[in-house]
Amino acid sequence: MRRRLTVVFLVPLIVVLVALGGVTGWSAVRSVQQSFYAEQLGDLGYFATSARQALRSGSPAVMDAEVRRFQEVYGIEVTVFDLTGSPWAAGDHGDTVLSEGDAQRVRLALSGRRAEQPTSSAWIVSDAALVEPVFDDGDVIGAVLVTGGTQTPQTVILRQTLVLGLIVVLLCALGILLVAGLARWVLSPVRRLDETMAAIERGEMDARVAEGTGPPELRRMTRVFNGMADEIERVMTRQQEFALNASHELRNPLNALLLRVEHLATGLGREWDHDVEETREEGRRMTRILETLLGLARGGRTDSTMSAVDLAAVAGRRVEAWQEVAAQRAIVLRRTGESSVMTITDRTIVESALDAAIDNAVKYSPEGSSIEVGAQRAGDECRLTVRDHGPGLSPEDASAAADRFWRSADNGDMPGTGLGLAIATDLLATVGGELRVQGADGGGLLVALVVPAEAAA
């Protein structure tokens, strides 16, 4: 973002500076050119007057001396031509052969045409000579040719161009520094906000954004964010307090219930041993689930106990445990899939997530239907699947089914909180797994609990 902001500010600034530098340079060069040609025209007028008097007298000696001295002092060659076009007074360069262009200018001047300022490009002083006819009582009696060196004006142009270029470069450098400082000033609150959000995501709930820098709008946003972070911290603190209270309030009744089961078991016959053991196992599993959920509530994570788990055996036990609940609605739970699917994962988390999926299927399946629960190894994945024959979900609803508090609009009268699959998703995430919801072939819903390939044994 900082780079984009710098470019947005810097490109127009550099364009404006370069354009102003170019216009200023062009104006300066044209001024040097005009000054140079004005001086040439002045010299031409002076020698045209002197040449008229010399041509009248018919004596070139004085004119030769003046032309020679002018060339020595200013480095400008002056040649006076008589009416025949022959050099009449030329100082030390009288034997110089004229170029075709200069000869043409001399012939035009002897015909009575006055000198015109030559045209040139914007950055170059033309080396063309200027020619002026010499008149006497309206008649042309000769011509004067002035050829000035262009080294001096070219040097001036080059020097001014370099100075202007250096000024433009310095201004661009200054603009870059100013724009970089401006971008840093504008974006520093955004950068600190990003760092603070990353810190909060890592669990540092006391992280806050320093206020007092940046534009007023961003300072206001910083204050709002800090207030929001304070509120989130207070809510999470209350949640942790609730988790601690729930740990105390739920654990004691559960332990008391298990003690009563043990007490009742002493007065029952051996034919009740299987039911008593199943009750004990469910109580122990509820204790493990409680510890897992409380760990998630305290810090958003739990310390998983990884071990070798047969997903097919887990599916069989949970099908057996849910049989009586499903039978109340005449729903048949069937065990499908492979006979053994070994993996390395947390048994309690997988069982809890599977219970949430089975509960969801039993709740929304029509009476008299069936639900298939099984385990499969598919490529690099190990999966537990729950397939019902209920109304199913559209692809859009299936993608949102695992969101917290989401409920289908078609099942608004069905009791529930919309947290079952969301909790299952969070549980699986703690062991690197995921929950997938999709429509099943032939109708109904297919919920898959996926264990990552790295955990497969």
C-alpha positions in Angstrom: 0.0 0.0 0.0 2.8 2.4 0.8 4.4 1.8 -2.6 1.1 2.5 -4.4 0.5 5.6 -2.3 4.0 6.8 -3.1 3.5 6.2 -6.8 0.2 8.0 -6.8 1.7 11.1 -5.2 5.1 11.0 -6.9 4.3 10.4 -10.6 2.2 13.6 -11.0 4.8 15.6 -9.1 7.7 14.5 -11.3 5.6 15.0 -14.4 4.9 18.6 -13.3 8.5 19.3 -12.4 9.9 17.9 -15.7 7.3 19.8 -17.7 8.1 23.1 -15.9 11.8 22.4 -16.3 11.3 21.8 -20.0 9.3 25.0 -20.5 11.8 27.1 -18.6 14.7 25.5 -20.5 13.1 26.1 -23.9 12.4 29.8 -22.9 16.0 30.3 -21.8 17.4 28.8 -25.0 15.1 31.0 -27.2 16.3 34.0 -25.2 19.9 33.1 -25.9 19.2 32.6 -29.6 17.3 35.9 -29.9 20.1 37.7 -28.2 22.8 36.2 -30.4 20.9 37.0 -33.6 20.1 40.6 -32.4 23.9 41.2 -31.9 24.6 39.9 -35.3 22.0 42.2 -36.8 23.5 45.1 -34.9 26.9 44.3 -36.2 25.5 44.0 -39.7 23.8 47.4 -39.5 27.0 49.1 -38.3 29.2 47.7 -41.0 26.6 48.4 -43.7 26.8 52.1 -42.8 30.7 52.0 -42.7 30.8 50.1 -46.0 28.6 52.7 -47.8 31.1 55.5 -47.0 34.1 53.3 -47.9 32.5 52.2 -51.2 31.7 55.8 -52.0 35.3 56.8 -51.5 36.6 53.8 -53.4 39.3 53.2 -50.7 39.1 49.8 -49.0 42.1 50.3 -46.7 40.2 51.8 -43.8 37.5 49.2 -44.1 40.1 46.4 -44.2 41.7 47.7 -41.0 38.3 47.9 -39.2 37.3 44.5 -40.3 40.6 43.0 -39.2 40.4 44.6 -35.8 36.8 43.5 -35.3 37.7 39.9 -36.1 40.7 40.0 -33.6 38.5 41.4 -30.8 35.2 39.6 -31.3 36.2 36.6 -33.5 33.5 37.6 -36.0 34.3 37.6 -39.7 33.0 40.5 -41.8 33.3 40.7 -45.6 32.3 43.6 -47.8 31.4 42.8 -51.5 31.3 45.3 -54.3 28.5 45.4 -56.9 30.2 42.6 -59.0 30.0 40.2 -56.0 33.8 40.2 -55.5 35.2 40.6 -51.9 36.2 44.3 -51.6 37.3 44.5 -48.0 37.7 41.2 -46.0 40.7 41.7 -43.7 42.8 38.5 -43.4 40.1 36.1 -44.8 39.8 37.7 -48.2 40.8 34.6 -50.0 38.2 32.4 -48.2 36.0 30.6 -50.6 32.3 31.1 -49.9 30.0 28.2 -49.5 27.2 27.8 -51.9 24.7 29.0 -49.4 26.6 32.1 -48.5 27.2 32.9 -52.2 23.5 32.6 -52.8 22.8 35.0 -49.9 25.3 37.5 -51.3 23.6 37.4 -54.7 20.2 38.0 -53.1 21.6 40.9 -51.1 23.1 42.5 -54.3 19.7 42.2 -55.8 18.3 44.4 -53.1 17.0 41.9 -50.5 17.6 42.6 -46.8 18.9 40.1 -44.3 16.5 37.7 -42.5 17.0 36.0 -39.2 17.7 32.3 -39.9 15.4 29.7 -38.4 16.9 27.1 -36.0 15.9 24.3 -33.7 14.9 24.9 -30.1 18.3 23.9 -28.6 20.8 24.7 -31.4 22.1 28.1 -32.6 22.4 28.0 -36.4 25.8 28.8 -37.9 24.2 30.6 -40.9 25.7 33.9 -42.0 23.7 37.2 -42.3 24.0 39.4 -45.4 22.8 43.0 -45.7 22.8 45.1 -49.0 24.5 48.4 -49.0 22.4 51.2 -50.5 23.4 54.6 -51.7 20.5 56.9 -52.7 18.3 53.9 -53.2 20.8 52.0 -55.4 22.7 48.9 -54.3 26.4 49.5 -54.3 27.5 46.4 -52.4 26.8 43.9 -49.6 28.1 43.1 -46.2 28.4 39.4 -44.9 28.7 38.8 -41.2 29.6 35.3 -40.0 29.6 34.9 -36.2 30.9 32.0 -34.3 28.3 30.0 -32.3 30.6 28.5 -29.7 29.7 31.2 -27.1 25.9 30.9 -27.3 26.1 27.1 -27.5 28.1 27.1 -24.3 25.6 29.4 -22.6 22.8 27.1 -23.8 24.6 24.0 -22.5 25.4 25.6 -19.2 21.8 26.7 -18.6 20.4 23.4 -19.7 22.7 21.6 -17.2 21.7 24.0 -14.4 18.0 23.6 -15.1 18.5 19.8 -15.3 20.3 19.8 -12.0 17.5 21.9 -10.4 14.8 19.5 -11.7 16.7 16.5 -10.4 17.2 18.1 -7.0 13.5 19.0 -6.9 12.5 15.5 -7.9 14.8 14.1 -5.1 13.2 16.5 -2.6 9.8 15.5 -3.8 10.6 11.8 -3.3 11.7 12.5 0.2 8.6 14.5 0.9 6.3 12.0 -0.6 8.0 9.1 1.2 7.7 11.0 4.5 4.0 11.8 3.8 3.3 8.2 2.9 5.1 7.1 6.1 3.1 9.6 8.2 -0.2 8.6 6.6 0.4 4.8 6.7 2.2 4.5 10.1 -1.2 4.0 12.0 -2.2 1.4 9.4 1.1 -0.5 9.9 0.8 -0.4 13.7 -2.9 -1.5 13.3 -1.8 -4.5 11.2 0.9 -5.4 13.8 -1.5 -5.1 16.6 -4.1 -7.3 14.9 -1.4 -9.9 14.3 -0.5 -9.8 18.0 -4.1 -10.2 19.0 -4.4 -13.1 16.7 -1.4 -14.8 18.4 -3.3 -14.4 21.7 -1.8 -11.2 23.0 -5.1 -9.7 24.0 -3.5 -6.7 25.8 -1.9 -5.4 22.5 -3.1 -2.0 21.5 -2.3 0.6 18.8 -0.4 3.7 19.9 -2.5 6.8 19.3 -1.4 10.4 18.5 0.2 10.1 15.0 -1.1 10.1 11.5 -4.0 11.9 9.9 -7.0 12.8 12.2 -9.2 10.2 10.4 -6.7 7.4 11.1 -6.3 8.6 14.7 -10.0 8.3 15.1 -9.9 4.8 13.6 -7.1 3.9 16.0 -9.2 5.0 19.0 -12.2 3.0 17.7 -10.1 -0.1 17.2 -8.6 0.1 20.7 -12.1 0.4 22.1 -13.2 -2.6 20.2 -10.1 -4.6 21.4 -10.9 -3.6 25.0 -14.4 -4.9 24.6 -13.2 -8.1 23.0 -10.8 -8.6 25.9 -13.6 -8.0 28.4 -15.8 -10.5 26.6 -13.1 -13.2 26.5 -12.3 -12.6 30.2 -16.0 -13.2 31.0 -15.9 -16.3 28.9 -12.9 -17.6 30.7 -14.6 -16.9 34.0 -17.6 -18.7 32.8 -15.5 -21.7 31.8 -13.9 -21.9 35.2 -17.3 -21.7 36.9 -18.7 -24.3 34.4 -15.8 -26.6 35.2 -16.7 -26.5 38.9 -20.4 -26.6 38.5 -20.5 -29.4 35.9 -17.7 -31.6 37.1 -19.1 -32.1 40.6 -22.6 -33.2 39.5 -21.0 -35.5 36.9 -18.8 -37.1 39.5 -21.7 -37.5 41.8 -23.7 -39.1 39.1 -20.9 -41.6 38.4 -20.7 -42.4 42.1 -24.5 -43.1 42.2 -24.1 -45.4 39.2 -21.4 -47.3 41.1 -23.6 -47.5 44.1 -26.6 -48.8 42.1 -24.4 -51.3 40.4 -23.8 -53.1 43.6 -27.5 -54.0 43.9 -28.0 -55.2 40.4 -27.7 -58.7 39.0 -25.0 -59.8 36.6 -27.4 -59.4 33.7 -27.0 -55.7 34.1 -23.2 -55.7 33.9 -23.2 -54.7 30.3 -25.5 -51.7 30.8 -23.6 -50.6 33.9 -20.3 -50.7 32.0 -21.8 -48.8 29.1 -23.1 -46.2 31.6 -19.6 -45.9 33.2 -18.0 -45.5 29.7 -20.5 -42.8 28.8 -19.8 -41.0 32.0 -16.0 -41.2 31.5 -16.5 -40.0 27.9 -18.6 -37.0 29.1 -15.8 -36.1 31.5 -13.2 -36.2 28.7 -15.5 -34.1 26.5 -16.0 -31.6 29.3 -12.3 -31.2 29.8 -11.8 -30.8 26.0 -14.5 -28.2 25.7 -13.3 -26.3 28.7 -9.8 -26.2 27.3 -11.2 -24.7 24.1 -13.2 -22.2 26.0 -10.2 -21.0 28.1 -7.7 -20.4 25.3 -9.2 -21.3 22.0 -7.2 -24.5 21.9 -6.8 -27.8 23.8 -3.9 -30.1 24.5 -4.7 -33.1 22.4 -3.8 -36.6 23.4 -2.6 -38.3 20.2 -2.8 -42.0 20.0 -3.5 -44.8 17.6 -7.3 -44.9 16.9 -9.4 -47.2 14.7 -11.9 -44.9 13.1 -14.0 -47.9 12.1 -14.3 -49.0 15.8 -15.1 -45.5 16.8 -17.9 -45.4 14.2 -19.3 -48.8 15.5 -19.3 -47.7 19.1 -21.1 -44.4 18.4 -23.7 -46.1 16.2 -24.4 -48.4 19.1 -24.6 -45.5 21.5 -27.1 -43.6 19.3 -29.3 -46.6 18.5 -31.9 -45.9 21.2 -32.1 -42.2 20.4 -32.6 -42.9 16.7 -35.2 -45.6 17.5 -37.4 -43.1 19.1 -38.1 -41.7 15.6 -37.9 -45.1 13.9 -34.6 -44.2 12.3 -32.2 -47.0 11.6 -28.4 -46.4 12.1 -26.2 -48.6 9.9 -22.6 -49.2 10.1 -20.9 -49.0 6.7 -17.4 -48.5 5.3 -14.2 -50.5 5.9 -13.7 -52.8 8.8 -10.6 -51.1 10.1 -9.1 -47.6 9.4 -6.2 -46.9 11.7 -4.9 -43.4 12.3 -3.1 -41.3 14.8 -5.4 -38.7 16.4 -7.3 -37.7 19.5 -10.0 -40.2 20.3 -12.1 -37.9 22.4 -12.1 -35.1 19.8 -13.0 -37.4 17.0 -15.9 -39.0 19.0 -17.2 -35.6 20.0 -17.2 -34.3 16.4 -18.8 -37.5 15.2 -21.5 -37.2 17.9 -22.3 -33.7 16.6 -22.7 -35.0 13.1 -24.9 -37.9 14.1 -27.0 -35.7 16.3 -27.5 -33.3 13.3 -28.5 -36.3 11.0 -30.9 -37.8 13.5 -32.6 -34.4 14.1 -33.2 -33.6 10.5 -33.9 -37.1 9.0 -37.5 -38.0 8.4 -39.0 -40.8 10.5 -38.5 -44.3 9.2 -35.4 -43.4 7.2 -31.8 -44.6 7.7 -28.4 -43.1 8.5 -25.1 -44.7 7.4 -22.0 -44.1 9.5 -18.7 -45.5 8.4 -15.0 -45.0 8.0 -12.9 -45.1 4.8 -9.4 -44.4 3.7 -9.6 -42.4 0.5 -6.2 -41.7 -1.1 -4.2 -39.7 1.4 -7.2 -39.1 3.7 -8.9 -41.0 6.5 -12.6 -40.1 6.9 -15.5 -40.7 9.1 -18.8 -40.1 7.1 -22.4 -39.6 8.2 -24.9 -39.9 5.4 -28.6 -39.2 6.0 -31.6 -39.3 3.8 -33.2 -36.0 4.9 -34.1 -32.9 2.9 -30.4 -32.1 2.2 -29.0 -28.6 1.5 -28.2 -26.5 -1.6 -24.5 -26.0 -2.4 -24.7 -22.5 -1.0 -26.3 -23.6 2.3 -23.9 -26.6 2.6 -20.9 -24.2 2.5 -22.4 -22.3 5.4 -23.7 -25.2 7.4 -20.6 -25.3 9.7 -20.8 -21.6 10.6 -21.8 -20.7 14.1 -25.5 -20.1 14.7 -26.3 -20.9 11.1 -29.6 -22.6 10.5 -31.5 -23.4 7.3 -34.5 -21.3 6.5 -36.4 -24.5 5.7 -36.0 -25.8 9.3 -36.8 -22.7 11.3 -39.3 -24.6 13.5 -36.8 -27.3 14.4 -35.3 -26.8 17.9 -31.5 -26.2 18.0 -28.8 -23.6 18.3 -26.9 -24.0 15.0 -23.6 -24.8 17.0 -23.3 -28.6 16.5 -21.3 -28.7 13.2 -19.5 -25.5 14.1 -18.2 -27.1 17.3 -17.2 -30.2 15.4 -15.3 -28.0 13.0 -13.4 -26.3 15.8 -12.6 -29.6 17.5 -11.2 -31.2 14.3 -9.1 -28.1 13.6 -7.3 -28.7 16.9 -5.9 -32.0 15.5 -5.3 -30.7 12.0 -8.5 -32.1 10.6 -11.5 -30.6 8.9 -15.3 -31.0 8.4 -16.8 -31.1 5.0 -20.6 -30.8 4.2 -22.1 -31.6 0.8 -25.2 -32.9 -0.8 -25.3 -36.7 -1.1 -26.1 -38.6 -4.3 -29.8 -39.5 -4.3 -30.7 -36.8 -1.7 -29.8 -36.1 1.8 -26.6 -34.7 3.3 -23.1 -36.2 3.6 -20.9 -34.9 6.5 -17.2 -36.1 6.4 -14.8 -35.8 9.3 -11.4 -35.7 7.6 -8.1 -36.6 9.4 -5.0 -35.2 7.5 -2.8 -37.6 5.7 0.2 -36.9 7.9 -1.7 -38.5 10.8 -2.5 -41.7 9.0 -0.9 -44.8 10.4 
